[in-house]
Amino acid sequence: MTKTEREALKLARDLIVNKRERFVCLALKEISATHPELDSACTGMKRYVNRLLMPYDNLQDWQRANGFDGVQSRDADQRQADRVAWIDWILGQ
């Protein structure tokens, strides 16, 4: 992960933490729009996120397919926490 990709993902994480966005790729799209200098980094991170989730479209479907019990019963706050934890995991790579 490049320095600018890391920066873009951290900004996307902030949008999710502050409940201004729900999904990682949509948060990256917002960062791309508000920080044009990070557009290429956002595109790279969206591709990376999509590769991690393949063949699923979102984290919740990936979790369900990979044995995370109770995914359907998680409330919005828990799903947000899951996304933030996943971003933290990606940043730790």
Secondary structure, DSSP 8 states (H G I E B T S, - for coil): --HHHHHHHHHHHHHHHTTS-SSHHHHHHHHHHH-GGGHHHHHHHHHHHHHHHTT-SSHHHHHHHTT-TTGGG--HHHHHHHHHHHHHHHHT-
